[in-house]
């Protein structure tokens, strides 16, 4: 039995239900995610994967059920409070500032972790200066880690898509999350960039100790790097387990291929 099997869940969903008019996007969804693991959330288009992510990050409020992160209920919590609790995310569509430099974009991701309020920043108190210096050092380290140092002063909008993806990942890490939600990070990437992404996600788990919740259509990537895979179909969970077991699950095969295993 692994350490992750013994650990209390860092994230726990119980009976989460989301409806949009007469459509049930999530139907009584429950699963746990252990700390410092990679959990892949997969399913056909329209299965409810992004809706699940949006509930965890506070974009949507479920009609029923609970979402608990490190013992604290996220229900009704504002999005900025959820981020401050240690949940970061990237998006299907890049949410960067195209006219701002790479370094400034990554800095934005860490401002929620700086200390002091408005008056403290206006007065440039020593605590504020120390906090800003710590953030700048963290950002410079992230730029080196993701091979962005040479384009640090370049406006993000002028860079290739694959590089912008690395900028968004660096920005998410600048906020020092405990749980990182990645929404289709491999979309639009070539084989080489996908391999680099796989290495980066493993490092986030292994070196940083950050839990990763991953929505991705790139099945080979999900099955190679995930410790746990949860499968949704029409808003309901149809499988939850280690990749090899999920890959052989008859319900999963039918959901993707339309036939029994």
SERO-4910 file (N, C-alpha, C, O; in steps of 0.05 Angstrom, whole numbers):
BEGIN
 pado doro    nc1    nc2    nc3   cac1   cac2   cac3    cc1    cc2    cc3    oc1    oc2    oc3
  Unk    A     17    -24      0      0      0      0     18     25      0     37     27     16
  Unk    A     12     44    -18     28     68    -20     21     88      1      0     86     15
  Unk    A     38    109      4     33    130     24      7    145     17     -8    153     34
  Unk    A      2    148    -10    -22    163    -18    -47    148    -10    -68    160     -5
  Unk    A    -45    120     -9    -69    105     -1    -75    110     28    -99    109     36
  Unk    A    -55    115     44    -59    119     73    -66    148     80    -77    153    102
  Unk    A    -60    167     62    -65    195     68    -95    202     68   -110    191     52
  Unk    A   -102    221     85   -129    231     84   -133    247     58   -114    260     49
  Unk    A   -157    246     46   -161    261     21   -155    290     25   -164    302     45
  Unk    A   -142    302      6   -138    331      6   -163    345     -5   -171    366      4
  Unk    A   -175    332    -25   -199    342    -38   -220    320    -37   -215    297    -43
  Unk    A   -244    328    -29   -266    308    -27   -292    320    -39   -301    341    -30
  Unk    A   -303    307    -58   -329    314    -70   -349    293    -61   -344    269    -63
  Unk    A   -373    302    -52   -394    284    -44   -421    293    -55   -431    314    -47
  Unk    A   -432    277    -73   -459    282    -83   -462    308    -98   -484    320    -98
  Unk    A   -441    317   -111   -442    343   -125   -460    342   -150   -456    325   -167
  Unk    A   -480    359   -150   -500    360   -172   -502    389   -183   -504    408   -167
  Unk    A   -500    391   -209   -502    418   -222   -523    416   -244   -522    397   -261
  Unk    A   -542    434   -245   -562    435   -266   -562    462   -280   -559    483   -267
  Unk    A   -565    461   -306   -568    485   -322   -595    483   -336   -598    470   -357
  Unk    A   -616    496   -324   -642    492   -334   -651    464   -330   -651    453   -308
  Unk    A   -659    451   -353   -667    423   -351   -645    403   -355   -650    379   -356
  Unk    A   -620    413   -358   -597    395   -363   -582    391   -337   -575    410   -324
  Unk    A   -576    366   -331   -560    359   -308   -531    355   -317   -525    335   -330
  Unk    A   -514    374   -311   -486    373   -320   -469    354   -302   -451    341   -312
  Unk    A   -475    354   -276   -462    335   -257   -484    322   -241   -502    336   -231
  Unk    A   -482    296   -238   -504    281   -225   -493    264   -202   -483    242   -206
  Unk    A   -495    275   -178   -488    261   -154   -459    251   -155   -453    228   -150
  Unk    A   -441    269   -162   -412    262   -166   -397    262   -139   -399    281   -124
  Unk    A   -383    240   -135   -367    237   -111   -340    224   -118   -339    204   -132
  Unk    A   -318    236   -108   -292    223   -110   -273    238    -91   -278    261    -84
  Unk    A   -251    225    -84   -230    236    -67   -204    239    -83   -199    223   -102
  Unk    A   -187    258    -75   -161    261    -86   -141    263    -63   -144    280    -46
  Unk    A   -121    245    -63   -101    245    -41    -80    267    -47    -76    275    -70
  Unk    A    -67    277    -26    -47    298    -29    -22    288    -45    -15    264    -44
  Unk    A    -10    307    -60     15    301    -75     11    278    -95     29    262    -98
  Unk    A    -12    278   -108    -17    258   -129    -27    273   -154    -34    296   -153
  Unk    A    -27    258   -176    -39    268   -201    -64    252   -206    -64    228   -208
  Unk    A    -87    267   -207   -112    254   -213   -122    264   -240   -126    288   -244
  Unk    A   -126    245   -259   -136    252   -285   -166    250   -285   -177    229   -276
  Unk    A   -180    270   -295   -209    270   -298   -215    270   -328   -211    289   -342
  Unk    A   -227    247   -337   -231    244   -366   -260    237   -371   -275    231   -353
  Unk    A   -267    237   -397   -294    230   -406   -299    242   -433   -285    260   -441
  Unk    A   -319    232   -447   -326    243   -474   -334    272   -472   -338    283   -450
  Unk    A   -335    286   -494   -344    314   -494   -371    316   -482   -389    300   -487
  Unk    A   -375    337   -465   -400    341   -451   -404    323   -427   -427    322   -416
  Unk    A   -383    310   -418   -386    292   -395   -389    306   -368   -398    295   -349
  Unk    A   -380    332   -367   -382    347   -343   -355    353   -330   -354    363   -307
  Unk    A   -333    349   -344   -307    352   -333   -301    381   -325   -293    387   -303
  Unk    A   -305    399   -344   -300    428   -339   -319    439   -319   -312    456   -303
  Unk    A   -344    429   -319   -364    438   -299   -354    430   -271   -357    446   -252
  Unk    A   -342    406   -269   -331    398   -243   -309    417   -234   -308    425   -211
  Unk    A   -291    423   -252   -269    442   -246   -280    469   -238   -271    481   -218
  Unk    A   -301    478   -252   -312    504   -245   -326    505   -218   -327    526   -205
  Unk    A   -336    482   -209   -347    481   -182   -325    482   -161   -328    496   -141
  Unk    A   -303    468   -166   -281    467   -147   -269    495   -144   -262    503   -122
  Unk    A   -266    509   -166   -253    536   -166   -273    558   -160   -264    582   -160
  Unk    A   -298    552   -156   -317    573   -148   -332    588   -170   -346    607   -165
  Unk    A   -328    579   -195   -342    592   -217   -372    586   -216   -389    603   -220
  Unk    A   -378    560   -210   -406    551   -206   -410    542   -177   -391    533   -164
  Unk    A   -434    545   -168   -442    534   -142   -461    511   -147   -481    514   -161
  Unk    A   -454    487   -136   -471    464   -141   -499    467   -129   -502    480   -108
  Unk    A   -519    454   -142   -546    454   -131   -548    436   -107   -565    440    -89
  Unk    A   -530    416   -105   -530    397    -82   -502    386    -79   -486    387    -98
  Unk    A   -496    376    -56   -470    363    -51   -450    382    -38   -455    406    -33
  Unk    A   -427    371    -31   -406    386    -17   -379    382    -31   -374    360    -42
  Unk    A   -363    402    -29   -335    401    -38   -318    411    -15   -320    433     -6
  Unk    A   -300    393     -5   -284    399     18   -254    398     10   -245    378     -1
  Unk    A   -240    419     17   -211    420     11   -196    424     37   -199    444     51
  Unk    A   -179    404     44   -164    404     69   -181    410     93   -174    425    111
  Unk    A   -205    397     94   -223    400    117   -241    424    116   -258    427    134
  Unk    A   -239    441     96   -255    466     95   -274    464     72   -266    458     49
  Unk    A   -299    469     77   -319    468     55   -316    492     37   -312    515     46
  Unk    A   -316    487     11   -314    508     -9   -341    519    -18   -342    538    -33
  Unk    A   -362    507     -8   -389    515    -16   -394    544     -8   -391    551     16
  Unk    A   -402    560    -27   -408    588    -21   -384    606    -19   -387    630    -15
  Unk    A   -360    595    -21   -336    611    -18   -330    627    -43   -333    616    -65
  Unk    A   -322    652    -41   -315    668    -64   -291    657    -78   -274    644    -66
  Unk    A   -289    663   -104   -267    652   -120   -240    661   -110   -221    645   -110
  Unk    A   -238    686   -101   -211    696    -92   -204    682    -65   -181    678    -60
  Unk    A   -224    675    -49   -219    661    -24   -210    632    -29   -193    622    -15
  Unk    A   -222    620    -50   -213    593    -57   -185    593    -67   -169    576    -60
  Unk    A   -178    613    -83   -150    616    -92   -131    620    -69   -110    608    -67
  Unk    A   -139    637    -50   -123    642    -26   -120    618     -9   -100    615      6
  Unk    A   -139    599    -10   -138    574      6   -118    555     -5   -110    536      8
  Unk    A   -109    560    -30    -88    544    -42    -96    528    -67    -83    508    -73
  Unk    A   -117    537    -81   -125    524   -105   -119    542   -129   -130    564   -131
  Unk    A   -102    533   -147    -96    548   -171   -105    532   -195   -111    509   -193
  Unk    A   -107    546   -218   -116    533   -242   -106    546   -268    -99    570   -268
  Unk    A   -106    530   -289   -103    541   -316   -129    536   -331   -147    523   -320
  Unk    A   -131    546   -355   -157    545   -370   -154    533   -397   -132    532   -408
  Unk    A   -176    523   -408   -176    512   -435   -166    534   -455   -148    529   -471
  Unk    A   -177    558   -452   -168    580   -469   -150    597   -452   -157    605   -429
  Unk    A   -126    603   -462   -106    618   -447   -118    644   -436   -131    659   -450
  Unk    A   -113    649   -410   -123    673   -397   -100    691   -389    -98    700   -366
  Unk    A    -83    696   -408    -59    714   -404    -66    742   -413    -86    747   -426
  Unk    A    -47    761   -406    -50    788   -415    -31    792   -439     -7    795   -435
  Unk    A    -41    792   -464    -24    791   -487     -4    814   -490     18    810   -500
  Unk    A    -11    838   -481      6    861   -484     27    864   -462     46    880   -464
  Unk    A     24    848   -441     43    849   -419     66    829   -424     62    809   -438
  Unk    A     89    834   -412    112    817   -415    107    790   -401     89    787   -384
  Unk    A    124    771   -408    123    744   -395    126    748   -365    111    736   -349
  Unk    A    147    763   -357    152    766   -329    129    779   -314    122    770   -292
  Unk    A    117    799   -326     94    812   -313     70    794   -310     56    794   -290
  Unk    A     66    777   -331     44    758   -329     48    738   -306     29    732   -292
  Unk    A     73    729   -303     78    709   -281     76    723   -254     67    712   -235
  Unk    A     85    748   -253     83    764   -228     54    766   -219     48    764   -195
  Unk    A     36    770   -238      7    773   -231     -2    749   -216    -18    751   -197
  Unk    A      8    725   -223     -1    701   -210      7    699   -181     -6    685   -165
  Unk    A     27    714   -172     36    713   -145     27    736   -127     33    735   -103
  Unk    A     13    755   -138      6    779   -122    -14    772   -100    -15    786    -80
  Unk    A    -30    751   -103    -48    743    -82    -34    733    -57    -46    730    -36
  Unk    A     -8    726    -60      8    716    -38     25    737    -24     38    731     -4
  Unk    A     25    761    -35     41    782    -22     27    793      2      2    791      4
  Unk    A     42    803     21     31    812     47     25    842     46     36    857     30
  Unk    A      7    850     64      1    878     68    -23    887     51    -28    876     30
  Unk    A    -38    906     62    -61    917     48    -53    941     31    -30    946     26
  Unk    A    -74    956     23    -69    979      6    -52   1000     19    -33   1010      6
  Unk    A    -57   1007     44    -41   1028     57    -12   1019     61      6   1035     58
  Unk    A     -8    993     68     19    984     71     35    986     45     59    992     45
  Unk    A     22    979     23     35    982     -3     41   1011    -10     62   1017    -22
  Unk    A     22   1029     -4     26   1057    -10     49   1068      6     65   1084     -4
  Unk    A     52   1059     31     73   1069     49    100   1055     44    121   1062     55
  Unk    A     99   1033     27    123   1018     21    137   1008     47    161   1011     50
  Unk    A    121    996     64    131    986     90    152    964     85    150    950     65
  Unk    A    171    960    104    191    939    100    180    912     95    191    897     79
  Unk    A    157    905    109    145    879    105    136    875     76    138    854     64
  Unk    A    125    897     64    116    896     37    140    893     18    138    877     -1
  Unk    A    161    907     23    185    906      5    197    878      6    205    867    -14
  Unk    A    198    866     30    208    839     32    191    819     17    201    801      4
  Unk    A    164    822     20    146    805      6    149    807    -24    148    787    -38
  Unk    A    151    831    -34    154    835    -63    181    824    -73    182    813    -95
  Unk    A    202    826    -57    228    815    -65    226    785    -66    238    772    -84
  Unk    A    213    773    -46    210    744    -46    194    734    -71    201    714    -83
  Unk    A    173    749    -78    157    742   -101    174    745   -127    173    727   -144
  Unk    A    190    766   -129    206    769   -153    227    747   -155    232    737   -177
  Unk    A    238    739   -133    258    716   -134    244    690   -143    255    674   -158
  Unk    A    219    686   -133    204    663   -140    197    663   -170    199    642   -183
  Unk    A    190    686   -180    183    689   -209    208    684   -226    206    670   -246
  Unk    A    230    695   -218    255    690   -234    262    661   -235    272    651   -255
  Unk    A    258    647   -212    264    618   -211    245    603   -230    253    584   -243
  Unk    A    220    611   -231    200    598   -248    207    604   -278    204    586   -295
  Unk    A    216    628   -284    224    634   -311    247    616   -320    248    607   -343
  Unk    A    266    611   -302    288    593   -309    278    564   -312    286    550   -330
  Unk    A    261    556   -294    251    529   -294    236    522   -319    239    499   -330
  Unk    A    221    540   -329    205    535   -353    217    547   -379    204    550   -399
  Unk    A    243    552   -377    259    561   -400    246    586   -413    243    588   -437
  Unk    A    240    606   -396    227    630   -405    245    655   -401    236    677   -407
  Unk    A    269    651   -390    286    673   -384    292    691   -408    293    715   -405
  Unk    A    297    679   -431    305    695   -454    281    711   -466    286    729   -481
  Unk    A    257    704   -458    234    719   -468    219    734   -446    196    741   -449
  Unk    A    233    737   -423    220    749   -400    208    777   -405    187    784   -394
  Unk    A    221    792   -423    212    820   -428    194    821   -453    186    843   -461
  Unk    A    189    799   -466    173    798   -491    143    798   -484    135    783   -466
  Unk    A    127    814   -498     98    812   -494     88    784   -501     96    772   -521
  Unk    A     71    773   -484     62    745   -487     49    740   -514     52    719   -525
  Unk    A     34    760   -523     19    757   -548     37    753   -572     27    744   -593
  Unk    A     63    758   -570     81    755   -593     94    727   -593    110    721   -611
  Unk    A     88    711   -573    102    685   -570     86    662   -582     61    664   -584
  Unk    A     99    640   -590     84    617   -600     66    606   -579     70    609   -555
  Unk    A     45    592   -588     25    581   -569     37    563   -548     29    565   -525
  Unk    A     55    545   -556     67    527   -537     82    541   -515     82    533   -491
  Unk    A     95    564   -521    109    579   -501     89    593   -483     94    595   -459
  Unk    A     67    603   -494     47    616   -478     35    596   -458     29    603   -435
  Unk    A     33    571   -466     24    550   -447     43    547   -423     34    544   -400
  Unk    A     69    549   -428     88    548   -406     86    572   -388     89    570   -364
  Unk    A     80    595   -400     77    620   -384     53    617   -366     55    624   -342
  Unk    A     31    606   -376      7    602   -359     13    583   -336      3    587   -314
  Unk    A     28    562   -341     34    543   -320     52    556   -299     48    551   -275
  Unk    A     72    571   -308     89    586   -289     73    605   -273     78    608   -248
  Unk    A     55    619   -285     38    638   -271     22    625   -249     19    635   -227
  Unk    A     10    601   -256     -6    587   -236     11    578   -212      2    579   -189
  Unk    A     36    571   -217     54    562   -195     64    586   -179     72    583   -156
  Unk    A     64    610   -191     73    634   -176     56    639   -151     65    651   -132
  Unk    A     31    630   -152     13    633   -130     16    612   -108      2    612    -88
  Unk    A     36    594   -111     42    573    -92     17    557    -84     11    555    -60
  Unk    A      4    545   -103    -20    529    -97    -13    503    -83     10    493    -86
  Unk    A    -32    492    -68    -29    465    -57    -43    445    -76    -35    422    -77
  Unk    A    -63    455    -91    -77    439   -111    -77    455   -136    -86    478   -137
  Unk    A    -67    443   -158    -67    456   -184    -85    442   -203    -83    418   -209
  Unk    A   -105    457   -214   -124    447   -233   -115    455   -261   -112    478   -267
  Unk    A   -111    435   -278   -101    439   -305   -123    431   -324   -131    408   -326
  Unk    A   -134    450   -340   -156    445   -358   -145    443   -387   -139    463   -400
  Unk    A   -142    418   -396   -133    411   -423   -106    425   -429   -104    440   -449
  Unk    A    -85    420   -413    -60    434   -418    -45    424   -443    -29    439   -454
  Unk    A    -52    400   -454    -39    390   -477    -52    399   -503    -42    393   -525
  Unk    A    -75    412   -501    -90    420   -526    -73    438   -543    -62    458   -534
  Unk    A    -70    431   -569    -55    447   -588    -25    443   -587    -11    457   -602
  Unk    A    -15    425   -571     14    421   -569     23    397   -587      8    378   -591
  Unk    A     47    400   -598     58    378   -614     70    357   -595     71    360   -571
  Unk    A     80    335   -607     90    313   -590    112    321   -571    112    314   -548
  Unk    A    131    337   -581    154    345   -564    144    362   -541    153    359   -518
  Unk    A    125    380   -546    115    398   -525     99    382   -505     99    388   -481
  Unk    A     84    361   -514     69    344   -496     88    329   -477     82    326   -453
  Unk    A    110    319   -488    130    305   -471    142    324   -450    146    316   -427
  Unk    A    147    349   -458    157    368   -439    136    374   -417    143    377   -394
  Unk    A    111    376   -426     89    380   -407     87    358   -387     84    362   -363
  Unk    A     90    333   -396     88    310   -378    110    311   -357    105    307   -334
  Unk    A    134    318   -366    156    321   -346    151    343   -326    156    340   -302
  Unk    A    140    366   -336    134    388   -318    112    381   -297    114    388   -274
  Unk    A     92    366   -306     70    358   -287     81    339   -266     74    341   -243
  Unk    A     98    320   -275    110    302   -255    127    317   -235    126    311   -211
  Unk    A    142    337   -244    159    353   -226    142    368   -206    149    371   -183
  Unk    A    119    378   -215    101    393   -197     92    375   -174     90    383   -151
  Unk    A     86    349   -181     79    330   -160    103    322   -143    102    323   -119
  Unk    A    124    314   -157    147    301   -142    165    321   -128    173    316   -105
  Unk    A    171    343   -141    190    363   -129    176    384   -112    186    392    -92
  Unk    A    152    392   -121    137    413   -106    117    402    -86    108    416    -68
  Unk    A    111    376    -89     91    365    -71     63    375    -75     46    374    -57
  Unk    A     57    386    -99     31    397   -105     13    376   -117     22    360   -135
  Unk    A    -12    375   -109    -32    357   -120    -41    369   -147    -45    393   -149
  Unk    A    -44    351   -167    -52    360   -193    -78    346   -201    -80    322   -200
  Unk    A    -98    362   -209   -123    352   -219   -124    360   -249   -124    384   -255
  Unk    A   -125    340   -266   -120    344   -294   -144    335   -311   -152    312   -310
  Unk    A   -155    354   -327   -174    347   -348   -159    347   -374   -146    367   -381
  Unk    A   -162    325   -389   -146    323   -414   -158    302   -432   -166    281   -424
  Unk    A   -158    309   -458   -168    290   -479   -145    273   -489   -149    253   -504
  Unk    A   -120    280   -483    -97    265   -492    -94    241   -473    -81    242   -453
  Unk    A   -107    218   -481   -108    195   -464    -81    183   -457    -77    174   -435
  Unk    A    -63    183   -477    -36    172   -471    -23    187   -449    -10    175   -432
  Unk    A    -25    213   -449    -13    230   -429    -25    224   -401    -11    220   -382
  Unk    A    -52    224   -400    -66    219   -375    -58    192   -363    -52    190   -339
  Unk    A    -58    171   -379    -53    144   -369    -24    141   -360    -18    125   -343
  Unk    A     -6    156   -372     23    154   -366     30    168   -340     47    158   -325
  Unk    A     17    190   -334     27    207   -312      8    206   -287     16    215   -266
  Unk    A    -16    196   -290    -36    198   -268    -32    175   -248    -25    153   -256
  Unk    A    -36    181   -223    -37    161   -201    -65    150   -199    -69    127   -191
  Unk    A    -85    167   -206   -113    160   -204   -127    172   -229   -120    193   -238
  Unk    A   -147    157   -239   -163    167   -261   -192    165   -254   -202    143   -246
  Unk    A   -207    187   -257   -236    187   -253   -249    192   -280   -241    210   -294
  Unk    A   -269    176   -287   -282    177   -313   -311    186   -309   -326    175   -293
  Unk    A   -318    207   -324   -346    216   -324   -359    210   -351   -346    210   -372
  Unk    A   -385    206   -350   -402    203   -374   -429    214   -368   -443    204   -350
  Unk    A   -438    234   -383   -464    247   -378   -467    256   -349   -488    253   -337
  Unk    A   -445    267   -338   -445    278   -312   -443    259   -289   -442    268   -265
  Unk    A   -442    233   -294   -440    213   -273   -413    199   -274   -401    196   -295
  Unk    A   -403    192   -251   -378    177   -249   -383    148   -257   -400    135   -246
  Unk    A   -367    138   -276   -370    110   -284   -345     93   -277   -346     69   -279
  Unk    A   -323    107   -269   -299     92   -261   -281    110   -245   -282    134   -248
  Unk    A   -266     97   -227   -248    112   -209   -227     92   -199   -233     74   -185
  Unk    A   -201     96   -207   -181     78   -198   -154     83   -211   -150    105   -223
  Unk    A   -136     64   -210   -110     67   -222   -113     65   -252   -132     52   -262
  Unk    A    -95     77   -268    -98     77   -297   -103     50   -310   -120     48   -327
  Unk    A    -87     29   -302    -90      3   -315   -118     -8   -312   -130    -20   -330
  Unk    A   -129     -5   -288   -156    -16   -282   -177      0   -298   -196    -12   -309
  Unk    A   -174     26   -299   -193     43   -313   -193     37   -343   -214     36   -356
  Unk    A   -169     33   -354   -166     27   -382   -181      2   -390   -191      0   -413
  Unk    A   -183    -17   -372   -196    -43   -378   -226    -43   -371   -240    -63   -376
  Unk    A   -235    -22   -358   -263    -21   -349   -283    -21   -372   -281     -5   -391
  Unk    A   -301    -40   -372   -320    -43   -394   -338    -18   -398   -343    -11   -421
  Unk    A   -346     -5   -377   -362     19   -379   -347     42   -393   -358     57   -408
  Unk    A   -321     43   -387   -304     64   -399   -301     58   -429   -303     76   -445
  Unk    A   -296     33   -436   -293     26   -464   -319     32   -479   -318     43   -501
  Unk    A   -341     26   -467   -367     31   -480   -372     61   -484   -382     70   -504
  Unk    A   -365     77   -463   -369    106   -464   -353    119   -487   -362    138   -500
  Unk    A   -329    109   -491   -311    120   -512   -315    108   -539   -313    122   -560
  Unk    A   -321     82   -540   -322     68   -566   -351     60   -574   -355     52   -597
  Unk    A   -369     61   -555   -397     54   -561   -402     24   -563   -421     16   -575
  Unk    A   -383      9   -550   -387    -20   -550   -375    -32   -525   -358    -19   -512
  Unk    A   -384    -55   -517   -373    -68   -493   -346    -78   -498   -338    -83   -521
  Unk    A   -330    -82   -476   -303    -92   -479   -303   -121   -488   -282   -133   -491
***
